[in-house]
Amino acid sequence: MAITRLEQLLTAVQDRPRKRLVAAYANDAHTLEAVAGAVDRGLVEATLVGDEAVMRDVCASLGLDPARFTFVHEPGETQAAARAVSLVRSGAGQLLMKGLVSTDKYMRAILDKEGGLLAPGAILSHVTVIEFASYPKLLVCGDVAVIPSPDLREKLAITNYVAGVARALGIDRPRIALVTPSEQVLPRVQSTLDAAVLAKMAERGQIKGAFVDGPMALDVAVDAGCARTKGVGGEVAGNADGLVFASLDAGNVFYKTATKLAGCEVAAIVAGAMAPCVLSSRGDSVLTKLYSIALAALTAS
């Protein structure tokens, strides 16, 4: 049965063998609360990398039992990120999580050519799962945080990552919409041309395990009535499981509109590395981080 609400992620992961999460620079209350919640719910085991004295003090202030964690003392922000990545790279952990470390330092550690988590030629992309009260299922979206202006090769990778996460949610053959300003192929709008190429690639079997269609305006992708009115048929129109955006501008605006104006809850990971990487904002809620940990655990090999 497909997972249609984020809360169901937690139950799905509880039924699996526990993975070990390594949190980079876990010196803040939000990270520790989220990791403790994941440990308590049986989702993961946890290694915390950071200033051990600070982390233990924060645990004490929150009433968390430090015995539930393995601590690795690495007080510097950059060093903590590198150490956390090295632990995952060595197999001492299967999931990586960003703590109080800044995004640029976290990503730099993942991308490090010698000690990072990126295989040669691999493409990193941010995949977000968003729960809308007005939509009957979860929407898997990419990219809203990592790739600014994806070219065709990068859009292909994003499409495959979005489809892969949707399959992890229990959707056998997810419906992926390539979101553009119009459902028509417009020669002067590059995003519609790229979408048409990707849709043809999917039609010819170059993208497997998903229905992929585009170009497709957002309203056509998620509103069956709108799709009928505009005469757009197919497996995806009005029933999308995943959205692939033409640019970071479009994806990020959609993401922040969903979370800040529509009150949506989300889970998010970075895909394409040797292990799933949780990349939540330092300002994200404990619940968002908990759901993101569950999503990482669900997608880990």
C-alpha positions as CSV (number, residue, x, y, z in Angstrom):
1,M,0.0,0.0,0.0
2,A,1.3,3.4,-1.0
3,I,2.3,5.9,1.7
4,T,-0.1,8.9,1.3
5,R,0.7,10.9,4.5
6,L,4.0,11.7,6.1
7,E,3.0,10.2,9.4
8,Q,2.9,6.8,7.7
9,L,6.6,7.1,6.9
10,L,7.3,6.5,10.6
11,T,5.4,3.2,10.7
12,A,6.9,2.0,7.4
13,V,10.4,2.5,8.7
14,Q,9.7,0.9,12.1
15,D,9.1,-2.4,10.3
16,R,12.6,-2.4,8.8
17,P,16.1,-3.2,10.2
18,R,17.5,0.0,11.8
19,K,20.1,2.0,9.9
20,R,22.7,4.2,11.7
21,L,22.3,7.9,11.3
22,V,25.4,10.2,11.6
23,A,24.5,13.8,12.5
24,A,27.1,16.4,11.5
25,Y,27.7,19.1,14.1
26,A,24.6,18.1,16.2
27,N,25.1,20.9,18.7
28,D,21.5,22.3,18.5
29,A,18.3,21.4,20.2
30,H,16.2,20.9,17.1
31,T,18.7,18.3,15.7
32,L,19.0,16.5,19.0
33,E,15.2,16.4,19.6
34,A,14.6,15.1,16.1
35,V,17.3,12.4,16.3
36,A,16.1,11.4,19.8
37,G,12.6,11.1,18.4
38,A,13.8,8.9,15.6
39,V,15.8,6.7,18.0
40,D,12.8,6.5,20.4
41,R,10.5,5.5,17.6
42,G,12.9,2.7,16.5
43,L,13.7,4.4,13.2
44,V,17.5,4.6,13.5
45,E,20.5,4.3,15.7
46,A,22.4,7.5,16.0
47,T,26.0,8.8,16.1
48,L,26.4,12.5,17.0
49,V,29.4,14.3,15.7
50,G,30.2,17.7,17.3
51,D,31.3,19.3,20.5
52,E,30.5,16.6,23.0
53,A,30.3,18.9,26.0
54,V,27.8,21.1,24.2
55,M,25.8,18.2,22.9
56,R,25.6,16.6,26.4
57,D,24.6,20.0,27.9
58,V,21.8,20.4,25.3
59,C,20.6,16.8,26.1
60,A,20.5,17.7,29.8
61,S,18.5,20.9,29.1
62,L,16.0,18.9,27.0
63,G,15.8,15.9,29.4
64,L,17.2,13.5,26.8
65,D,19.2,10.5,28.0
66,P,22.6,10.7,26.3
67,A,23.0,6.9,26.6
68,R,20.8,6.5,23.6
69,F,23.5,8.1,21.4
70,T,27.1,7.4,20.3
71,F,29.2,10.6,20.6
72,V,32.1,11.6,18.5
73,H,33.9,14.7,19.7
74,E,34.8,17.1,16.9
75,P,34.2,20.7,18.1
76,G,34.9,22.5,14.8
77,E,32.0,23.0,12.4
78,T,34.0,22.1,9.2
79,Q,35.8,19.3,10.9
80,A,32.6,17.8,12.3
81,A,31.0,17.8,8.8
82,A,34.1,16.0,7.3
83,R,34.2,13.5,10.2
84,A,30.5,12.7,9.8
85,V,30.9,12.1,6.1
86,S,34.0,9.9,6.7
87,L,32.0,7.7,9.1
88,V,29.3,7.2,6.5
89,R,31.9,6.6,3.8
90,S,33.6,4.0,5.9
91,G,30.3,2.1,6.5
92,A,30.0,3.2,10.1
93,G,26.7,4.8,9.2
94,Q,24.2,4.5,6.5
95,L,22.5,7.9,6.7
96,L,23.9,11.4,7.0
97,M,22.2,14.4,8.6
98,K,22.9,18.1,8.7
99,G,23.0,19.6,12.2
100,L,24.0,23.1,13.0
101,V,26.6,23.2,10.3
102,S,26.0,25.6,7.5
103,T,24.7,24.2,4.2
104,D,27.8,25.2,2.2
105,K,30.2,23.4,4.6
106,Y,27.9,20.4,4.8
107,M,27.7,20.2,1.0
108,R,31.4,20.8,0.7
109,A,32.1,17.8,2.9
110,I,29.8,15.6,0.8
111,L,31.3,16.8,-2.5
112,D,34.9,16.5,-1.4
113,K,36.7,14.6,-4.2
114,E,38.8,12.4,-2.0
115,G,36.8,11.9,1.2
116,G,33.3,12.7,0.2
117,L,30.2,10.7,-0.7
118,L,29.9,11.4,-4.5
119,A,30.9,8.8,-7.0
120,P,32.6,10.1,-10.2
121,G,30.0,11.5,-12.6
122,A,27.2,11.4,-10.1
123,I,24.7,14.3,-9.7
124,L,23.4,15.5,-6.4
125,S,19.8,16.6,-6.2
126,H,17.4,17.7,-3.5
127,V,14.2,15.7,-3.3
128,T,11.3,16.9,-1.2
129,V,8.1,15.1,-0.3
130,I,5.3,17.6,0.5
131,E,1.9,16.9,2.2
132,F,-0.9,19.1,1.0
133,A,-4.3,18.9,2.9
134,S,-6.0,19.6,-0.5
135,Y,-4.3,16.8,-2.4
136,P,-5.1,13.1,-1.9
137,K,-1.5,11.9,-1.8
138,L,2.1,13.1,-1.2
139,L,3.9,15.1,-3.9
140,V,7.5,14.3,-4.5
141,C,9.3,17.3,-5.9
142,G,12.8,18.2,-7.3
143,D,14.9,20.2,-7.3
144,V,14.2,23.0,-4.8
145,A,17.5,23.5,-3.2
146,V,20.6,22.2,-5.0
147,I,20.8,22.6,-8.8
148,P,20.2,26.2,-9.9
149,S,19.7,25.8,-13.7
150,P,19.6,22.1,-14.5
151,D,20.6,21.1,-18.0
152,L,18.9,18.2,-19.8
153,R,21.3,15.6,-18.2
154,E,20.6,17.0,-14.7
155,K,16.9,17.1,-15.4
156,L,17.1,13.4,-16.3
157,A,18.8,12.7,-13.0
158,I,16.2,14.7,-11.1
159,T,13.4,12.9,-12.8
160,N,14.9,9.5,-11.9
161,Y,15.5,10.6,-8.2
162,V,11.9,11.9,-7.9
163,A,10.6,8.6,-9.4
164,G,12.9,6.6,-7.1
165,V,11.6,8.3,-4.0
166,A,8.0,7.8,-5.1
167,R,8.6,4.1,-5.6
168,A,10.1,4.0,-2.1
169,L,6.7,5.4,-0.9
170,G,5.0,2.3,-2.4
171,I,3.9,3.6,-5.8
172,D,4.8,0.9,-8.3
173,R,4.9,3.2,-11.4
174,P,4.8,6.9,-10.3
175,R,3.4,9.6,-12.5
176,I,5.9,12.3,-13.0
177,A,5.0,15.7,-14.4
178,L,7.7,17.9,-16.0
179,V,6.4,21.3,-14.8
180,T,6.7,24.3,-17.2
181,P,4.7,27.5,-17.8
182,S,2.6,25.8,-20.4
183,E,1.5,22.3,-21.6
184,Q,2.5,23.4,-25.1
185,V,5.9,23.0,-26.7
186,L,7.0,26.6,-27.1
187,P,10.2,27.1,-29.2
188,R,11.2,30.2,-27.2
189,V,10.7,28.6,-23.8
190,Q,13.6,26.2,-23.2
191,S,11.9,24.3,-20.4
192,T,9.1,23.2,-22.7
193,L,11.7,21.8,-25.2
194,D,13.6,19.9,-22.4
195,A,10.3,18.5,-21.1
196,A,9.3,17.3,-24.5
197,V,12.7,15.5,-24.9
198,L,12.4,13.8,-21.5
199,A,8.8,12.7,-22.2
200,K,9.9,11.2,-25.5
201,M,12.9,9.5,-23.7
202,A,10.4,8.0,-21.2
203,E,8.1,6.9,-24.0
204,R,11.0,5.0,-25.7
205,G,12.1,3.3,-22.5
206,Q,15.1,5.5,-21.6
207,I,13.4,6.4,-18.3
208,K,12.1,3.3,-16.6
209,G,9.7,2.6,-13.9
210,A,7.6,5.7,-14.2
211,F,5.1,7.5,-16.4
212,V,6.8,10.8,-17.4
213,D,4.9,13.5,-19.3
214,G,5.5,17.1,-20.2
215,P,5.7,19.9,-20.8
216,M,2.9,20.4,-18.3
217,A,1.7,23.4,-16.5
218,L,1.2,22.9,-12.7
219,D,-2.6,23.2,-12.8
220,V,-2.8,20.5,-15.5
221,A,-0.5,18.2,-13.4
222,V,-2.5,18.2,-10.2
223,D,-6.1,19.1,-11.2
224,A,-8.0,16.5,-13.2
225,G,-10.8,19.0,-14.0
226,C,-8.3,21.5,-15.4
227,A,-6.6,18.8,-17.4
228,R,-10.0,17.8,-19.0
229,T,-10.8,21.4,-19.7
230,K,-7.5,21.9,-21.5
231,G,-7.8,18.6,-23.3
232,V,-4.6,17.1,-21.8
233,G,-4.9,13.4,-21.4
234,G,-2.5,10.6,-20.5
235,E,-1.5,8.9,-17.2
236,V,0.0,11.9,-15.5
237,A,-2.3,14.9,-16.1
238,G,-4.4,15.7,-13.1
239,N,-2.9,12.8,-11.1
240,A,0.8,13.5,-10.6
241,D,2.8,11.8,-7.9
242,G,5.9,13.8,-8.7
243,L,6.9,17.2,-10.0
244,V,10.1,18.1,-11.7
245,F,10.7,21.8,-11.9
246,A,12.5,23.6,-14.7
247,S,14.8,25.6,-12.4
248,L,15.7,26.2,-8.8
249,D,13.8,29.5,-8.9
250,A,10.5,27.7,-9.8
251,G,11.1,24.8,-7.3
252,N,12.1,26.9,-4.4
253,V,9.2,29.3,-4.8
254,F,6.8,26.3,-4.9
255,Y,8.4,24.8,-1.8
256,K,8.3,28.0,0.2
257,T,4.7,28.8,-0.9
258,A,3.7,25.3,0.2
259,T,5.4,25.5,3.6
260,K,4.9,29.2,4.5
261,L,1.5,30.1,3.0
262,A,-0.2,26.7,2.7
263,G,1.1,25.3,6.0
264,C,2.4,22.1,4.4
265,E,4.7,19.7,6.2
266,V,7.6,18.2,4.3
267,A,10.4,15.6,4.3
268,A,13.6,16.2,2.3
269,I,16.8,14.4,1.4
270,V,19.7,14.9,-1.0
271,A,19.8,12.0,-3.5
272,G,22.7,10.9,-5.7
273,A,25.3,10.4,-3.0
274,M,26.6,7.0,-1.6
275,A,24.0,7.4,1.2
276,P,20.8,9.5,1.6
277,C,21.7,12.8,3.2
278,V,19.2,14.8,5.2
279,L,19.4,18.5,4.3
280,S,17.0,20.5,6.3
281,S,17.3,24.1,7.2
282,R,18.6,25.1,10.6
283,G,15.2,26.8,11.1
284,D,13.1,23.7,10.1
285,S,10.8,22.2,12.8
286,V,11.6,19.1,14.8
287,L,8.8,17.3,13.0
288,T,10.2,18.2,9.5
289,K,13.6,16.8,10.6
290,L,12.0,13.7,12.0
291,Y,10.1,13.0,8.8
292,S,13.3,13.7,6.8
293,I,15.2,11.1,8.9
294,A,12.4,8.6,8.2
295,L,12.5,9.4,4.5
296,A,16.3,8.9,4.4
297,A,15.9,5.5,6.2
298,L,13.2,4.4,3.8
299,T,15.3,5.2,0.7
300,A,18.6,3.8,2.1
301,S,19.9,0.6,0.5
